[in-house]
């Protein structure tokens, strides 16, 4: 074999190593849209791991990270996809199958000084119902609303001045019961990004204050409590509800139920629901 021929074979071998390889990888866009992705063999190891489909093998967030690291990454795209996969598998807490959705709230996921948090509002004392209670921005669905997500975003802009275009909507949780048995409320998960509390435009008629609680705080067992209550018209029926303490205001009632479901979906490896109901015969 001549020296020239040997050099030619080496160059051809090097070229073949650089040939692009194609492979299909399922990507998560919203809930179900699927696309294919082509990537080079040279940058395959440098790509950010994408959200895999529900039937694909994937590494759980907690297997490779400590709790602190998992909380710091809780708002990243990987956990967003993981959360959207889990929500349909969560059990419904609505027992009335004929109940219709009448209202929606936005659960504002955010960062405050870079710390992953959830934003809460304190209802104004001017309101007729639930005055002075901790809540999420939201309200009743209007006839002009396109859907329940539009309701949550519209109400959030009215109460806090956060434009809908700046909210990264993750998805919606399963409906939750209201005091009116025939109606339910839907919690919509949305990331509003970095929040400067001083720049929010609060509606004084609806909101008296706004405050964040970090995921580290919410997932700390030292701040978690529960209360057991009896149904007003049936003392044989009891239910257990979560309560969060340690912040500027106590979180309880429907807001605590929503928060419980949010943490089950977003941090299932670090939080266990305390929601219970039982009937004594």
C-alpha positions, 0 to 999 in steps of 0.5 A: 500500500502506497503512502498516498493511498494510506493518507487518503484512507485516514482522511476518509475515516475521519470524515465518516466520524463526523457524519451527522446521525439522526435519531428520533427523540420525543419532545414535550410541547405543552401536553401532547404535541410531538416533534422529532429532533436531529442532532450531531454526534458532536453535541449530543452530550451537551444538549439539555435533557428534554422532556420524555414522553409518559411511556419513555424511560426517564430519570426521576428528579430526586435520584440525582439531586439532593432536596436543596438542588431539586428545589433550586431546579423546581421551575426548570423545563425538566420539572415542568414536563415532569409535572405535566406528566403527573397531573393527569394521574392525580386522583380527583378530590371532587366527588360530585361528577355533575359539578361544573367549573365556575371559577379559576385562579392562577398559582403564580410560580416565581422567583424572588431575588432568584429564589423559587417561590409561590406568590400569595395575595391577602384579600381586601377587607372591602370584599364581601366574602373571604375578606382578609384571607390568603388566596391566589389571584382569580375569580369567576369565569366570565362569558367573554372568557375564551377558556378557564386559563383566560379567566385565571390570567385576566383576573391576575392582571386585574388584581396584580397588574401582571400581563398575561403575555408575561406568564408561562402557563404550565397547565391546569390542575384537576377541578377542586370543590367550592362551598357551592356543591354544584360548582368547582374551581380550577387552579392554573399553574403559571410561571410569572418569572422574577418578581419585584414586589414593589412594582406590582400594581395591586387592586386595592378593591380586591387585594390588600397585600401580596407576599411570596413563600419559597419552596424551601419554606413550603416543603419544610415539615416544620411549617406544615400542619393539618386540621381535622374537621367534621361536616356540618350536616353529618358529624360522622363524616370527617376530613383532614386539611393541610395548614402552613404556618411560619409565614406572614399569614396562615395558609389554610382552607381552599388555598391550602388544598390547592397548594397541597395539590401543587406540591404533590404535582411539582415535588412529589418526591419531597411532599406527601399530601395530608388530604383525607376524608372518612365516614364513620358508620 
